[in-house]
């Protein structure tokens, strides 16, 4: 898709030649390369009037990298924009969006802590939710939960796996009242 109904110009003109866009459920989603991340956020704020910063987070996409997304909006009339970029697992670094949206500071700290994405130029990229002694990034797909290592998972892992010699007694069937 090259145009969205509410954009003043084609997507590639606003966000660069490598930008792609799609619109569904009244949210325009624009994907940009990591080198265009800050420029895309500035374009959203300055040219599209998206002055409301809602949230920023990431998704671990195995084989692709971390897809970092920022949701911003224009308030009059309401227009929602989701900006996304993908950084590789082995070089998970993006410039900080704090200079564009001050509200991004907390979200970048959380994304750094949970996924390990580094935001260069962030004023205070230290622990937010986890203890300082915590090792690892718990929202990465390759993060091993300590509880699963210490004790085997009690539930069925695959369909039919719990039926057999380890299955407990069945509950007595309850009859409906009356």
Secondary structure as the mmCIF struct_conf table of DSSP 4:
data_model
#
loop_
_struct_conf.conf_type_id
_struct_conf.id
_struct_conf.beg_label_comp_id
_struct_conf.beg_label_asym_id
_struct_conf.beg_label_seq_id
_struct_conf.end_label_comp_id
_struct_conf.end_label_asym_id
_struct_conf.end_label_seq_id
TURN_TY1_P TURN_TY1_P1 UNK A 5 UNK A 6
BEND BEND1 UNK A 8 UNK A 9
HELX_RH_AL_P HELX_RH_AL_P1 UNK A 11 UNK A 15
TURN_TY1_P TURN_TY1_P2 UNK A 17 UNK A 18
STRN STRN1 UNK A 20 UNK A 24
TURN_TY1_P TURN_TY1_P3 UNK A 25 UNK A 26
STRN STRN2 UNK A 27 UNK A 31
HELX_RH_3T_P HELX_RH_3T_P1 UNK A 34 UNK A 36
HELX_RH_AL_P HELX_RH_AL_P2 UNK A 37 UNK A 46
TURN_TY1_P TURN_TY1_P4 UNK A 47 UNK A 47
BEND BEND2 UNK A 48 UNK A 48
STRN STRN3 UNK A 52 UNK A 61
TURN_TY1_P TURN_TY1_P5 UNK A 62 UNK A 64
STRN STRN4 UNK A 65 UNK A 75
TURN_TY1_P TURN_TY1_P6 UNK A 76 UNK A 77
STRN STRN5 UNK A 78 UNK A 87
HELX_RH_3T_P HELX_RH_3T_P2 UNK A 89 UNK A 91
STRN STRN6 UNK A 93 UNK A 95
BEND BEND3 UNK A 97 UNK A 97
TURN_TY1_P TURN_TY1_P7 UNK A 98 UNK A 100
TURN_TY1_P TURN_TY1_P8 UNK A 102 UNK A 103
HELX_RH_AL_P HELX_RH_AL_P3 UNK A 104 UNK A 115
STRN STRN7 UNK A 118 UNK A 120
TURN_TY1_P TURN_TY1_P9 UNK A 121 UNK A 121
BEND BEND4 UNK A 123 UNK A 123
BEND BEND5 UNK A 128 UNK A 130
TURN_TY1_P TURN_TY1_P10 UNK A 132 UNK A 133
BEND BEND6 UNK A 136 UNK A 136
TURN_TY1_P TURN_TY1_P11 UNK A 138 UNK A 139
BEND BEND7 UNK A 140 UNK A 140
TURN_TY1_P TURN_TY1_P12 UNK A 141 UNK A 142
HELX_LH_PP_P HELX_LH_PP_P1 UNK A 143 UNK A 145
HELX_RH_AL_P HELX_RH_AL_P4 UNK A 146 UNK A 150
BEND BEND8 UNK A 151 UNK A 151
BEND BEND9 UNK A 155 UNK A 155
BEND BEND10 UNK A 157 UNK A 158
TURN_TY1_P TURN_TY1_P13 UNK A 159 UNK A 160
BEND BEND11 UNK A 161 UNK A 164
TURN_TY1_P TURN_TY1_P14 UNK A 165 UNK A 166
HELX_LH_PP_P HELX_LH_PP_P2 UNK A 169 UNK A 177
#
